[in-house]
Every structure is written in C-alpha cells, then in structure tokens.
Amino acid sequence: MSNSIDLWLRYARAHHIHAVLAALMAVIACDIAFGSARLDFPFADTQGSGNIPLRHVLPLALAVISAGSLNSAMRPLEEVGSTSFRLVELSFLIGAILLAAAMLAVAEFFISPVDVTVRLLRSLLIWSGIALLSGRLFGWRLGWVFPLLSLLPLTYWQKDASGNSRWWDWTNQPGAAMPCWGIAVISLIVGGAALALSPWRVARLRNSFSGRARNP
C-alpha cells in the first residue's frame, strides 16, 4: 500500500500537480467572477448571432487542463510503463477530472440553478473524452485542438430554423436530455480507448496483424 502511495506521489510531482491545481482554480475563479458574461457568436441562420454565457464553455478549459495533466517530460518512457504504473496514471487522470467536477459543482451551487450545473458537468465529461482523443493523436499539450474545434457546431450551427437548440447541443440542452448524455458516454468511451492505445500497444497490434498476414 505504501509503495502505491509513493508511486502516486512521485507521478503527481512529475506531472506538476501544483500547476494543475492552480490552473483549475483559475478557471473556477473566472467562472465565479465572469461566468455570466455573454459571448457573442454568429449563427448560421438568419437570426444573426446570439449571446452565450461564458460559463457554458469554461468546462472545455477544465477538461483540457485535466487531460493535459498527462503530459510529462518523461512521457516516452512512461508510455512503456508497467500495469501498476498505468493504474497510477489512470487514477491521477480520473482524480483530476473528478476534482474539476467537484470544484465546478461547488462554485455553481451558489450561482446557478441545478439544471445549469448538471449541464456544465455533462459538458466537462464530453470535453474530457474529446480532449483525451486529441491528446493521444497530437500530444497531450495539444489536447485542446478537438475541443476547440467542437465549438464550431456548438455555436455557428447551434440553433435550428425555429430558433431552438439542436438535439446535440450539450451546452444548452436540459440536464436531463438523454441524447446529450449518450454523447457523454460515447465521448468517454472513445477517450478511454484513446488513452489505452498507447504507441507501444498500437505497434504490438500492428506487428500481430502483420504476423498473421505473413502466416495465414
């Protein structure tokens, strides 16, 4: 047990846990101080543009920070870590996401209705999965690429012809909207698969398929 705790603490230090905590706290502070500020985004229809509260997109920053906590100067060595190391890595990532969720929920409890808080937490889960996929493909420092691109459909194509939020708009659909929770589940599955498919696992799978092709 003590060895596991020591490994976790060493992992946390190597991944700059203090910087991760400071970044999460900074985003939460922005949510409290400026979350009600309105962002003006253009719409694709004749409605022109619409104002979106800043707090609706702040979970994106929390998700990117959480996924980015996987970055390390020793990442090439960590990619071939043992099973125990992988468990530490996974627990650190889950801990970062849960901490971000807890901080967001506490902050929003005093500011927003429960439904808004649920929506923001759902957005955090969705963007976390997207950030993990982006980080695996481009490097953990670039985990923001796909989440940032996802803002286009969530803003430019956000409304339908009747002026209602589209069914996949997870930032504005009610907290109980099941299609958006389905997106959250799919996003987390894809993000988890991306995390599991480390370069050495991909290479091993490629070699396995190559061997079968040569020896049918």
C-alpha positions as CSV (number, residue, x, y, z in Angstrom):
1,M,0.0,0.0,0.0
2,S,2.8,2.4,0.9
3,N,4.6,1.6,-2.3
4,S,1.4,2.5,-4.3
5,I,1.0,5.8,-2.4
6,D,4.7,6.6,-3.0
7,L,4.4,5.8,-6.7
8,W,1.3,8.0,-7.0
9,L,3.0,10.9,-5.2
10,R,6.1,10.7,-7.5
11,Y,3.8,10.6,-10.5
12,A,1.9,13.7,-9.2
13,R,5.2,15.6,-8.7
14,A,6.5,14.6,-12.2
15,H,3.2,15.8,-13.7
16,H,3.3,19.2,-11.9
17,I,0.2,18.6,-9.7
18,H,0.6,22.1,-8.2
19,A,0.4,23.7,-11.6
20,V,-2.7,21.6,-12.5
21,L,-4.4,22.7,-9.3
22,A,-3.5,26.3,-9.8
23,A,-4.9,26.2,-13.4
24,L,-8.2,24.5,-12.3
25,M,-8.6,27.1,-9.5
26,A,-8.0,29.9,-12.0
27,V,-10.8,28.6,-14.3
28,I,-13.2,28.3,-11.4
29,A,-12.3,31.8,-10.3
30,C,-13.2,33.0,-13.8
31,D,-16.5,31.1,-13.6
32,I,-17.4,32.8,-10.3
33,A,-16.3,36.3,-11.4
34,F,-17.1,36.4,-15.1
35,G,-19.3,33.3,-15.8
36,S,-22.4,35.4,-16.5
37,A,-20.6,37.5,-19.2
38,R,-22.1,37.0,-22.6
39,L,-20.1,35.8,-25.6
40,D,-21.4,36.9,-29.0
41,F,-21.2,34.1,-31.6
42,P,-22.6,34.2,-35.1
43,F,-25.3,31.7,-36.1
44,A,-25.6,30.0,-39.5
45,D,-29.2,31.1,-39.9
46,T,-31.0,34.4,-40.4
47,Q,-31.0,35.0,-36.6
48,G,-27.6,36.6,-37.0
49,S,-25.9,36.0,-33.7
50,G,-26.6,35.0,-30.1
51,N,-25.2,35.6,-26.7
52,I,-23.8,32.6,-24.8
53,P,-22.8,32.8,-21.1
54,L,-19.1,32.3,-20.6
55,R,-19.7,29.6,-18.1
56,H,-21.1,27.4,-20.8
57,V,-17.7,27.0,-22.4
58,L,-15.5,27.0,-19.3
59,P,-15.8,23.2,-18.8
60,L,-13.8,23.0,-22.0
61,A,-10.9,24.6,-20.2
62,L,-11.3,22.3,-17.2
63,A,-11.3,19.2,-19.5
64,V,-8.2,20.3,-21.4
65,I,-6.3,21.0,-18.2
66,S,-7.3,17.6,-16.8
67,A,-6.2,15.8,-19.9
68,G,-3.1,17.9,-20.2
69,S,-2.0,16.7,-16.8
70,L,-0.9,13.5,-18.5
71,N,1.9,15.5,-20.2
72,S,5.4,14.9,-18.9
73,A,9.0,15.4,-20.0
74,M,9.4,11.7,-19.4
75,R,6.3,10.7,-21.5
76,P,8.2,8.5,-24.0
77,L,9.4,6.4,-21.1
78,E,6.0,6.4,-19.4
79,E,4.4,5.0,-22.5
80,V,6.1,1.7,-21.8
81,G,5.2,1.7,-18.1
82,S,4.0,-1.4,-16.2
83,T,0.5,-2.3,-15.3
84,S,0.9,-0.7,-11.8
85,F,2.1,2.5,-13.5
86,R,-0.9,2.5,-15.8
87,L,-3.2,2.2,-12.8
88,V,-1.5,5.2,-11.2
89,E,-1.8,7.2,-14.4
90,L,-5.5,6.3,-14.7
91,S,-6.2,7.2,-11.1
92,F,-4.4,10.5,-11.5
93,L,-6.4,11.4,-14.6
94,I,-9.7,10.4,-13.0
95,G,-8.8,12.3,-9.9
96,A,-8.1,15.4,-11.9
97,I,-11.4,15.2,-13.7
98,L,-13.4,14.5,-10.5
99,L,-11.6,17.3,-8.8
100,A,-12.5,19.7,-11.6
101,A,-16.1,18.4,-11.5
102,A,-16.3,18.9,-7.7
103,M,-14.9,22.4,-7.8
104,L,-17.3,23.3,-10.6
105,A,-20.3,21.9,-8.8
106,V,-19.5,23.7,-5.6
107,A,-18.9,27.0,-7.4
108,E,-22.1,26.7,-9.4
109,F,-24.2,25.6,-6.4
110,F,-24.2,29.2,-5.2
111,I,-24.6,30.8,-8.6
112,S,-26.8,28.8,-11.0
113,P,-29.9,26.5,-10.9
114,V,-29.3,22.8,-10.5
115,D,-30.1,22.2,-14.2
116,V,-27.4,24.5,-15.3
117,T,-24.9,22.8,-13.0
118,V,-25.8,19.4,-14.5
119,R,-25.3,20.8,-18.0
120,L,-21.9,22.1,-17.1
121,L,-20.8,18.8,-15.6
122,R,-22.1,16.9,-18.6
123,S,-20.1,19.3,-20.8
124,L,-17.0,18.6,-18.7
125,L,-17.4,14.8,-19.3
126,I,-17.9,15.2,-23.0
127,W,-15.0,17.6,-23.5
128,S,-12.8,15.4,-21.3
129,G,-13.3,12.5,-23.7
130,I,-12.6,14.7,-26.7
131,A,-9.5,16.2,-25.1
132,L,-8.1,12.7,-24.5
133,L,-8.6,11.7,-28.1
134,S,-7.0,15.0,-29.2
135,G,-4.1,14.5,-26.8
136,R,-3.4,10.9,-27.9
137,L,-3.3,12.0,-31.6
138,F,-1.4,15.3,-31.3
139,G,0.4,15.1,-27.9
140,W,-1.0,15.9,-24.5
141,R,0.0,19.6,-24.8
142,L,-2.4,19.8,-27.8
143,G,-5.4,18.2,-26.1
144,W,-7.2,21.5,-26.8
145,V,-7.4,21.0,-30.6
146,F,-10.5,18.9,-30.9
147,P,-12.4,20.6,-28.0
148,L,-11.8,23.9,-29.6
149,L,-13.0,22.7,-33.0
150,S,-16.1,21.4,-31.3
151,L,-17.1,24.9,-30.5
152,L,-18.0,25.5,-34.2
153,P,-21.1,23.3,-34.3
154,L,-22.0,24.3,-30.7
155,T,-22.1,28.0,-31.8
156,Y,-22.4,28.5,-35.5
157,W,-24.9,25.7,-36.0
158,Q,-26.4,25.8,-32.6
159,K,-29.9,26.8,-33.5
160,D,-32.4,25.2,-35.9
161,A,-34.8,27.0,-38.2
162,S,-37.2,27.5,-35.3
163,G,-34.6,29.1,-33.1
164,N,-34.3,26.1,-30.8
165,S,-31.1,24.4,-29.6
166,R,-30.3,21.3,-31.7
167,W,-30.6,17.9,-30.0
168,W,-26.8,17.5,-29.9
169,D,-26.0,20.9,-28.3
170,W,-24.9,19.6,-25.0
171,T,-24.2,23.2,-23.7
172,N,-27.8,24.3,-23.9
173,Q,-30.0,21.2,-23.9
174,P,-31.6,20.5,-20.5
175,G,-29.6,18.5,-18.0
176,A,-32.0,15.5,-18.4
177,A,-31.6,15.4,-22.2
178,M,-30.7,11.8,-22.9
179,P,-29.2,12.3,-26.4
180,C,-26.6,14.6,-24.8
181,W,-25.9,12.0,-22.1
182,G,-25.5,9.5,-24.9
183,I,-22.8,11.8,-26.4
184,A,-21.1,11.9,-23.0
185,V,-21.0,8.1,-22.7
186,I,-19.6,7.8,-26.3
187,S,-17.1,10.5,-25.7
188,L,-15.8,8.9,-22.5
189,I,-15.5,5.5,-24.3
190,V,-13.6,7.0,-27.2
191,G,-11.4,9.0,-24.9
192,G,-10.7,5.9,-22.7
193,A,-9.9,3.8,-25.8
194,A,-7.5,6.6,-27.0
195,L,-5.8,6.6,-23.6
196,A,-5.4,2.8,-23.6
197,L,-4.0,2.7,-27.2
198,S,-0.5,3.9,-26.3
199,P,2.1,3.8,-29.1
200,W,3.6,0.5,-27.9
201,R,0.2,-1.1,-27.8
202,V,-0.5,0.1,-31.4
203,A,2.9,-1.2,-32.5
204,R,2.2,-4.6,-30.9
205,L,-1.2,-4.8,-32.6
206,R,0.3,-3.8,-35.9
207,N,3.0,-6.5,-35.5
208,S,0.4,-9.1,-34.5
209,F,-1.7,-8.4,-37.6
210,S,1.4,-8.4,-39.8
211,G,2.5,-11.7,-38.4
212,R,-0.9,-13.2,-39.1
213,A,-0.9,-11.8,-42.7
214,R,2.5,-13.5,-43.3
215,N,1.4,-16.8,-41.7
216,P,-2.2,-17.4,-42.6
